Amino acid sequence: RWMRRIRLMVIGPPPYLSAVVRQAWNRAEIDLEGPYNSRDFASKLVEASFDGAIIDVEYDAPTLLQVVEVLDAFGVPAIFAGNARAAPGGGYALSTDLEAMNAIVRSLLGSEASTLQ
């Protein structure tokens, strides 16, 4: 059976999403759109639908709050993730690691989401 690809918005500065990470997610049938900066991402929400959003945890607190409020208004689930490594004390990592990828997908789409192989 055919399933549509998962589409996730990435919000962070350009270095946040490397080509290697994008390719790994693409191989797992997930499209990472972006990265969009914290000022321009809202216009993309109007243009297309997203299954979720991954936000760079390095943004300052007021920016993180503002981004989450906009995503909430559009009904887009979001998580914060570190760049290629888990945040200190736990958290998510936007990386090529399959376990980290699965953790993000499960958090955004629910535990019933299929596990990436």
C-alpha positions as CSV (number, residue, x, y, z in Angstrom):
1,R,0.0,0.0,0.0
2,W,1.1,3.5,-0.7
3,M,1.7,6.0,2.1
4,R,2.4,9.6,1.5
5,R,5.8,11.0,2.6
6,I,6.0,12.7,6.0
7,R,6.7,16.5,5.6
8,L,8.4,18.3,8.5
9,M,9.3,22.0,8.7
10,V,12.7,22.8,10.0
11,I,13.1,26.2,11.8
12,G,16.6,27.4,12.4
13,P,19.6,29.2,10.9
14,P,21.0,27.7,7.6
15,P,23.8,25.6,9.3
16,Y,21.2,23.9,11.5
17,L,20.2,21.4,8.8
18,S,23.2,19.8,7.0
19,A,23.0,18.1,3.6
20,V,24.0,14.8,5.2
21,V,21.1,15.0,7.7
22,R,18.6,16.0,5.0
23,Q,19.7,13.0,2.9
24,A,19.3,10.5,5.8
25,W,15.8,11.7,6.5
26,N,15.0,11.6,2.7
27,R,16.1,8.0,2.6
28,A,13.6,7.3,5.5
29,E,10.8,8.8,3.3
30,I,10.6,12.0,5.3
31,D,10.9,15.4,3.6
32,L,12.6,18.1,5.7
33,E,11.6,21.5,4.4
34,G,13.8,24.5,5.3
35,P,15.6,25.5,7.3
36,Y,13.4,28.6,7.6
37,N,14.4,31.4,10.0
38,S,12.3,32.4,12.9
39,R,10.9,35.4,11.0
40,D,10.0,33.9,7.7
41,F,8.6,30.4,8.6
42,A,5.0,31.6,9.1
43,S,4.5,32.5,5.4
44,K,5.5,28.9,4.6
45,L,2.7,27.6,6.8
46,V,0.2,29.5,4.7
47,E,1.6,28.1,1.5
48,A,1.8,24.4,2.4
49,S,0.7,21.8,5.1
50,F,3.3,20.2,7.4
51,D,3.0,17.1,9.6
52,G,5.2,18.7,12.2
53,A,8.0,21.1,12.9
54,I,11.5,20.8,14.3
55,I,12.8,23.9,16.0
56,D,16.5,24.7,16.8
57,V,16.7,24.6,20.6
58,E,19.5,27.3,20.4
59,Y,17.0,30.1,19.8
60,D,16.4,32.4,22.8
61,A,13.4,31.8,24.9
62,P,11.2,34.7,23.6
63,T,11.9,33.5,20.0
64,L,11.1,29.9,20.9
65,L,7.8,31.0,22.5
66,Q,6.8,33.1,19.5
67,V,7.6,30.3,17.0
68,V,5.6,27.7,19.1
69,E,2.6,30.1,19.4
70,V,2.5,30.5,15.6
71,L,2.8,26.8,15.0
72,D,0.0,26.1,17.5
73,A,-2.3,28.6,15.7
74,F,-1.8,26.5,12.6
75,G,-2.2,23.2,14.4
76,V,1.3,22.0,13.6
77,P,2.9,19.9,16.4
78,A,6.5,20.9,17.2
79,I,9.6,19.8,19.1
80,F,12.9,21.4,20.0
81,A,16.0,19.7,18.9
82,G,19.7,20.2,19.2
83,N,21.9,20.2,16.1
84,A,23.2,16.7,15.4
85,R,23.5,15.8,19.1
86,A,21.0,15.4,21.9
87,A,20.6,18.4,24.1
88,P,22.3,18.3,27.5
89,G,20.1,16.5,30.0
90,G,18.3,14.7,27.2
91,G,16.1,16.0,24.4
92,Y,16.0,15.5,20.7
93,A,18.8,15.6,18.1
94,L,18.3,16.5,14.4
95,S,20.8,14.0,13.1
96,T,21.4,10.9,10.9
97,D,20.9,8.6,13.9
98,L,18.0,6.3,13.3
99,E,17.0,6.2,17.0
100,A,17.0,10.0,17.2
101,M,15.0,10.2,14.0
102,N,12.4,7.7,15.4
103,A,12.1,9.6,18.6
104,I,11.3,12.9,16.7
105,V,8.8,11.2,14.5
106,R,7.0,9.4,17.4
107,S,6.9,12.7,19.3
108,L,5.4,14.6,16.4
109,L,3.1,12.0,14.9
110,G,2.2,9.9,17.9
111,S,3.4,6.5,19.1
112,E,1.3,4.8,16.4
113,A,3.6,6.3,13.7
114,S,5.5,3.6,11.9
115,T,9.1,3.0,13.0
116,L,11.7,4.0,10.5
117,Q,13.9,1.2,9.2
